[in-house]
Amino acid sequence: MIAGDLAPVTTHQLRALTLSAGRELIWGLCEVKAELLQWRTRAGAIVDPCTRDHALAAMDEGRVLVDGAALFWILPPRRHRELLRLLVAFQTLLNFFDLALEREARGPGRRPGSWMWLACEALDLSRPPPHREIKARLGDDGAYLSALVMACRGGCATLPNYQHARGLLIREATRSRAFEIEHDRDALRRSATMQAHVAQHFRGVTGMTWWELVGGASALLTAMVVLALAADEATTPDDFLRAADAYVWVASAAALLDSYVDRPVDASSGSHNWFDYYPTDGLAARRAAELLQGAMSQISALRNAERHVVIVASMAALALSSDTARRTDMRAATATMARSGGGTTRLLIPVLRGWRMAYRRTLD
């Protein structure tokens, strides 16, 4: 474990937290709500009832993830409305994929289809729009997905530093095929495919196991931080690379925190959970704490580190403020993880607990 508090509540950190909260409360939350209302209207107009129900359910189940993605809006020094709209559309797209993969994995073949190629299409402006491919798969009801993809592409086009970001966006979108692999119900095939994926796409990345890397790649947090930094003209190529590499740690920590929160339900249902890859749940919980502390160490070296701390601390506090994390049998592990997240994480846990109660948000 890394010694010391890597996210202390300093004057600079409090200022960053206050400015970030102000941007979110005054503008961000209202913009996110308005954007989601538009996407819900589009989803409600889908003709096929199964596809329509799928799109609406994905929006409901992934609502808290959209709030998390939108938080990356605080990174640029100036408000960038198109970035916020892009982040909302991109996470809404990923939520659709998540539910599609879950449903396909429950089918006869227990193996999900291919969806993550569309993440690359949404972020790579050098490719032609994939309208025909989407229509071939979903027919006229694919217009909803096409609209999401085009909203992402339109948002990318407004980013002043997009060209410097493009290579990393493609890298992270390619890595995100891990999301499909994760949903494969055949455990032996899933494990072999995961290891091959890591060997091909994570060369040179050290300090994490192959399953930790795969789990982190699924969320595309690395792509989101790159998109946010592309909204700032001052971001250098080195800034992009260092941030993307640092958020590999952030994403892996997030994957284990999500598994920690989901563990009781997944254990009873037999669903895939990253804690299954460790000898005991206690070791898995300690590893989640280590990854969170490692993530704080990585982001503390980035430019405007205080804003990154707000994002990572909020991510950790959201998980650790859940009903599951507050269970009597999990409080000791929760306290250890909270300490690993530093003073800023501990400060935010009761704040986000209140937010959960007020807005009925849940990750459980």
C-alpha positions as semicolon CSV with decimal commas, in nm:
position;residue;x (nm);y (nm);z (nm)
1;M;0,000;0,000;0,000
2;I;0,113;0,357;-0,067
3;A;0,170;0,551;0,254
4;G;-0,003;0,881;0,328
5;D;-0,319;1,060;0,221
6;L;-0,297;1,119;-0,154
7;A;-0,620;1,322;-0,168
8;P;-0,612;1,541;0,145
9;V;-0,868;1,814;0,204
10;T;-0,639;2,110;0,141
11;T;-0,735;2,469;0,061
12;H;-0,661;2,408;-0,308
13;Q;-0,864;2,087;-0,305
14;L;-1,159;2,253;-0,136
15;R;-1,150;2,531;-0,393
16;A;-1,153;2,279;-0,679
17;L;-1,436;2,089;-0,511
18;T;-1,638;2,407;-0,459
19;L;-1,591;2,527;-0,817
20;S;-1,675;2,181;-0,954
21;A;-1,986;2,153;-0,737
22;G;-2,096;2,499;-0,847
23;R;-2,058;2,414;-1,214
24;E;-2,252;2,091;-1,165
25;L;-2,532;2,233;-0,952
26;I;-2,588;2,554;-1,146
27;W;-2,548;2,421;-1,501
28;G;-2,449;2,055;-1,524
29;L;-2,741;1,873;-1,365
30;C;-2,996;2,081;-1,556
31;E;-2,818;2,019;-1,886
32;V;-2,795;1,646;-1,821
33;K;-3,165;1,630;-1,736
34;A;-3,257;1,818;-2,054
35;E;-3,037;1,598;-2,271
36;L;-3,176;1,277;-2,126
37;L;-3,530;1,401;-2,176
38;Q;-3,458;1,443;-2,546
39;W;-3,306;1,096;-2,571
40;R;-3,600;0,945;-2,382
41;T;-3,838;1,107;-2,630
42;R;-3,639;0,958;-2,918
43;A;-3,633;0,616;-2,752
44;G;-4,007;0,632;-2,690
45;A;-4,065;0,681;-3,063
46;I;-3,901;0,348;-3,154
47;V;-4,165;0,138;-3,330
48;D;-4,061;-0,212;-3,226
49;P;-4,181;-0,260;-2,864
50;C;-3,888;-0,486;-2,766
51;T;-3,627;-0,242;-2,893
52;R;-3,818;0,050;-2,740
53;D;-3,840;-0,121;-2,400
54;H;-3,470;-0,209;-2,425
55;A;-3,368;0,152;-2,493
56;L;-3,585;0,291;-2,213
57;A;-3,471;0,027;-1,964
58;A;-3,106;0,102;-2,047
59;M;-3,167;0,469;-1,975
60;D;-3,333;0,392;-1,641
61;E;-3,075;0,136;-1,525
62;G;-2,778;0,344;-1,636
63;R;-2,895;0,684;-1,509
64;V;-2,632;0,708;-1,235
65;L;-2,359;0,620;-1,486
66;V;-2,463;0,914;-1,702
67;D;-2,423;1,143;-1,401
68;G;-2,077;0,998;-1,348
69;A;-1,974;1,044;-1,710
70;A;-2,103;1,400;-1,711
71;L;-1,876;1,483;-1,418
72;F;-1,579;1,485;-1,657
73;W;-1,727;1,815;-1,775
74;I;-1,552;1,982;-1,481
75;L;-1,202;1,921;-1,623
76;P;-1,180;2,200;-1,886
77;P;-1,125;2,546;-1,735
78;R;-1,429;2,684;-1,921
79;R;-1,777;2,537;-1,956
80;H;-1,811;2,347;-2,282
81;R;-2,176;2,257;-2,340
82;E;-2,102;2,040;-2,643
83;L;-1,866;1,829;-2,431
84;L;-2,140;1,769;-2,176
85;R;-2,384;1,667;-2,448
86;L;-2,120;1,437;-2,594
87;L;-2,055;1,267;-2,259
88;V;-2,428;1,214;-2,201
89;A;-2,479;1,066;-2,549
90;F;-2,172;0,843;-2,521
91;Q;-2,270;0,696;-2,183
92;T;-2,629;0,649;-2,303
93;L;-2,488;0,454;-2,596
94;L;-2,276;0,239;-2,362
95;N;-2,577;0,174;-2,140
96;F;-2,767;0,044;-2,444
97;F;-2,477;-0,188;-2,525
98;D;-2,460;-0,314;-2,166
99;L;-2,822;-0,424;-2,161
100;A;-2,797;-0,571;-2,512
101;L;-2,492;-0,777;-2,411
102;E;-2,661;-0,900;-2,093
103;R;-2,970;-1,014;-2,282
104;E;-2,773;-1,183;-2,559
105;A;-2,556;-1,363;-2,305
106;R;-2,870;-1,517;-2,157
107;G;-2,956;-1,666;-2,497
108;P;-2,895;-2,024;-2,614
109;G;-2,532;-1,962;-2,709
110;R;-2,459;-1,777;-2,382
111;R;-2,224;-1,559;-2,586
112;P;-2,296;-1,190;-2,649
113;G;-2,284;-1,034;-2,993
114;S;-2,059;-0,758;-3,119
115;W;-2,154;-0,405;-3,015
116;M;-1,838;-0,224;-2,907
117;W;-1,725;-0,152;-3,263
118;L;-1,986;0,124;-3,252
119;A;-1,794;0,293;-2,968
120;C;-1,505;0,337;-3,208
121;E;-1,738;0,462;-3,481
122;A;-1,878;0,719;-3,238
123;L;-1,533;0,860;-3,157
124;D;-1,341;0,830;-3,485
125;L;-1,430;1,110;-3,727
126;S;-1,205;0,964;-3,997
127;R;-1,459;0,685;-4,055
128;P;-1,782;0,728;-4,250
129;P;-2,101;0,727;-4,036
130;P;-2,217;0,367;-3,979
131;H;-2,583;0,422;-4,075
132;R;-2,604;0,127;-4,313
133;E;-2,442;-0,115;-4,070
134;I;-2,681;-0,013;-3,791
135;K;-2,984;-0,037;-4,018
136;A;-2,876;-0,383;-4,134
137;R;-2,873;-0,494;-3,772
138;L;-3,180;-0,316;-3,632
139;G;-3,377;-0,203;-3,936
140;D;-3,558;0,129;-3,912
141;D;-3,541;0,110;-3,532
142;G;-3,166;0,158;-3,562
143;A;-3,231;0,530;-3,612
144;Y;-3,209;0,576;-3,235
145;L;-2,860;0,425;-3,219
146;S;-2,756;0,617;-3,529
147;A;-2,868;0,939;-3,362
148;L;-2,660;0,861;-3,052
149;V;-2,354;0,781;-3,263
150;M;-2,395;1,100;-3,466
151;A;-2,439;1,306;-3,148
152;C;-2,106;1,171;-3,026
153;R;-1,939;1,245;-3,358
154;G;-2,088;1,593;-3,364
155;G;-1,958;1,657;-3,013
156;C;-1,610;1,533;-3,108
157;A;-1,608;1,778;-3,400
158;T;-1,649;2,070;-3,158
159;L;-1,348;1,977;-2,944
160;P;-1,060;2,213;-3,025
161;N;-0,796;1,949;-2,948
162;Y;-0,970;1,649;-3,105
163;Q;-0,694;1,569;-3,356
164;H;-0,438;1,522;-3,078
165;A;-0,687;1,305;-2,889
166;R;-0,802;1,085;-3,176
167;G;-0,531;0,818;-3,153
168;L;-0,589;0,758;-2,784
169;L;-0,966;0,753;-2,831
170;I;-0,930;0,478;-3,089
171;R;-0,691;0,289;-2,859
172;E;-0,935;0,298;-2,571
173;A;-1,237;0,215;-2,786
174;T;-1,046;-0,088;-2,919
175;R;-0,958;-0,197;-2,568
176;S;-1,325;-0,168;-2,470
177;R;-1,409;-0,489;-2,654
178;A;-1,343;-0,626;-2,307
179;F;-1,702;-0,520;-2,236
180;E;-1,826;-0,792;-2,473
181;I;-1,588;-1,053;-2,335
182;E;-1,701;-0,980;-1,980
183;H;-2,059;-1,078;-2,067
184;D;-1,968;-1,423;-2,203
185;R;-2,134;-1,680;-1,974
186;D;-1,885;-1,955;-2,065
187;A;-1,625;-1,909;-1,789
188;L;-1,339;-2,099;-1,955
189;R;-1,386;-1,927;-2,289
190;R;-1,425;-1,590;-2,119
191;S;-1,101;-1,630;-1,924
192;A;-0,899;-1,738;-2,228
193;T;-1,036;-1,455;-2,443
194;M;-0,969;-1,199;-2,172
195;Q;-0,607;-1,303;-2,136
196;A;-0,554;-1,291;-2,511
197;H;-0,714;-0,946;-2,524
198;V;-0,485;-0,811;-2,254
199;A;-0,175;-0,961;-2,418
200;Q;-0,265;-0,787;-2,744
201;H;-0,388;-0,448;-2,622
202;F;-0,217;-0,378;-2,289
203;R;0,147;-0,443;-2,369
204;G;0,376;-0,257;-2,133
205;V;0,109;-0,195;-1,868
206;T;0,233;-0,323;-1,532
207;G;0,111;-0,335;-1,175
208;M;-0,228;-0,494;-1,249
209;T;-0,356;-0,842;-1,326
210;W;-0,515;-0,927;-1,659
211;W;-0,865;-0,937;-1,510
212;E;-0,818;-0,598;-1,347
213;L;-0,717;-0,450;-1,682
214;V;-1,012;-0,608;-1,861
215;G;-1,254;-0,490;-1,595
216;G;-1,128;-0,136;-1,621
217;A;-1,137;-0,126;-2,000
218;S;-1,508;-0,203;-2,000
219;A;-1,616;0,135;-1,861
220;L;-1,423;0,354;-2,110
221;L;-1,336;0,606;-1,838
222;T;-1,005;0,653;-2,017
223;A;-1,185;0,769;-2,330
224;M;-1,400;1,008;-2,126
225;V;-1,101;1,180;-1,968
226;V;-0,940;1,216;-2,311
227;L;-1,260;1,370;-2,450
228;A;-1,274;1,614;-2,160
229;L;-0,911;1,719;-2,204
230;A;-0,970;1,764;-2,578
231;A;-1,208;2,048;-2,491
232;D;-0,908;2,243;-2,358
233;E;-0,678;2,400;-2,617
234;A;-0,392;2,401;-2,366
235;T;-0,380;2,021;-2,339
236;T;-0,054;1,884;-2,480
237;P;0,005;1,540;-2,636
238;D;0,195;1,445;-2,320
239;D;-0,102;1,554;-2,106
240;F;-0,330;1,325;-2,307
241;L;-0,102;1,022;-2,276
242;R;-0,035;1,065;-1,905
243;A;-0,404;1,111;-1,828
244;A;-0,511;0,810;-2,034
245;D;-0,251;0,590;-1,868
246;A;-0,343;0,718;-1,520
247;Y;-0,710;0,645;-1,579
248;V;-0,630;0,283;-1,656
249;W;-0,577;0,263;-1,279
250;V;-0,889;0,466;-1,210
251;A;-1,101;0,242;-1,430
252;S;-0,968;-0,079;-1,273
253;A;-1,038;0,059;-0,926
254;A;-1,390;0,154;-1,040
255;A;-1,451;-0,199;-1,170
256;L;-1,359;-0,354;-0,835
257;L;-1,564;-0,100;-0,642
258;D;-1,865;-0,182;-0,859
259;S;-1,806;-0,552;-0,796
260;Y;-1,780;-0,483;-0,424
261;V;-2,121;-0,314;-0,425
262;D;-2,274;-0,586;-0,646
263;R;-2,112;-0,878;-0,461
264;P;-2,403;-0,990;-0,240
265;V;-2,652;-0,997;-0,530
266;D;-2,406;-1,150;-0,778
267;A;-2,302;-1,421;-0,532
268;S;-2,662;-1,535;-0,493
269;S;-2,746;-1,514;-0,864
270;G;-2,420;-1,658;-0,998
271;S;-2,352;-1,349;-1,210
272;H;-2,001;-1,257;-1,320
273;N;-1,816;-1,051;-1,059
274;W;-1,451;-0,944;-1,053
275;F;-1,419;-1,054;-0,689
276;D;-1,444;-1,415;-0,815
277;Y;-1,088;-1,388;-0,950
278;Y;-0,935;-1,361;-0,601
279;P;-0,893;-1,642;-0,346
280;T;-1,122;-1,467;-0,096
281;D;-1,350;-1,165;-0,084
282;G;-1,125;-1,018;0,183
283;L;-0,827;-1,022;-0,052
284;A;-1,040;-0,875;-0,329
285;A;-1,155;-0,591;-0,103
286;R;-0,796;-0,516;-0,002
287;R;-0,695;-0,514;-0,367
288;A;-0,976;-0,269;-0,445
289;A;-0,833;-0,041;-0,175
290;E;-0,484;-0,075;-0,325
291;L;-0,605;0,009;-0,674
292;L;-0,795;0,312;-0,546
293;Q;-0,486;0,437;-0,367
294;G;-0,279;0,367;-0,677
295;A;-0,528;0,560;-0,887
296;M;-0,500;0,859;-0,653
297;S;-0,123;0,838;-0,681
298;Q;-0,140;0,835;-1,061
299;I;-0,376;1,130;-1,098
300;S;-0,191;1,341;-0,840
301;A;0,087;1,382;-1,098
302;L;-0,146;1,517;-1,369
303;R;-0,194;1,881;-1,464
304;N;-0,488;2,030;-1,270
305;A;-0,470;1,730;-1,039
306;E;-0,727;1,875;-0,796
307;R;-1,003;1,844;-1,058
308;H;-0,908;1,483;-1,127
309;V;-0,921;1,413;-0,753
310;V;-1,278;1,545;-0,747
311;I;-1,375;1,296;-1,019
312;V;-1,204;0,992;-0,866
313;A;-1,312;1,074;-0,511
314;S;-1,671;1,121;-0,629
315;M;-1,657;0,787;-0,810
316;A;-1,529;0,610;-0,499
317;A;-1,765;0,792;-0,263
318;L;-2,066;0,706;-0,480
319;A;-1,991;0,336;-0,446
320;L;-1,901;0,353;-0,078
321;S;-2,217;0,549;0,008
322;S;-2,443;0,273;-0,126
323;D;-2,675;0,070;0,095
324;T;-2,468;-0,242;0,032
325;A;-2,139;-0,080;0,137
326;R;-2,306;0,032;0,460
327;R;-2,411;-0,321;0,560
328;T;-2,282;-0,432;0,901
329;D;-2,077;-0,717;0,755
330;M;-1,910;-0,486;0,502
331;R;-1,840;-0,176;0,711
332;A;-1,480;-0,269;0,795
333;A;-1,389;-0,319;0,427
334;T;-1,578;-0,002;0,334
335;A;-1,381;0,195;0,592
336;T;-1,052;0,061;0,454
337;M;-1,147;0,162;0,101
338;A;-1,256;0,505;0,221
339;R;-0,918;0,560;0,385
340;S;-0,745;0,453;0,063
341;G;-0,943;0,717;-0,125
342;G;-0,806;0,991;0,100
343;G;-0,965;1,276;0,286
344;T;-1,158;1,406;-0,015
345;T;-1,329;1,069;-0,061
346;R;-1,423;1,053;0,306
347;L;-1,560;1,406;0,288
348;L;-1,779;1,320;-0,010
349;I;-1,927;0,992;0,119
350;P;-2,196;1,155;0,341
351;V;-2,257;1,420;0,075
352;L;-2,327;1,158;-0,192
353;R;-2,527;0,951;0,052
354;G;-2,758;1,250;0,086
355;W;-2,764;1,294;-0,293
356;R;-2,863;0,930;-0,335
357;M;-3,149;0,970;-0,091
358;A;-3,267;1,297;-0,243
359;Y;-3,260;1,178;-0,605
360;R;-3,313;0,806;-0,544
361;R;-2,997;0,707;-0,726
362;T;-2,869;0,355;-0,674
363;L;-2,583;0,129;-0,778
364;D;-2,707;-0,164;-0,569
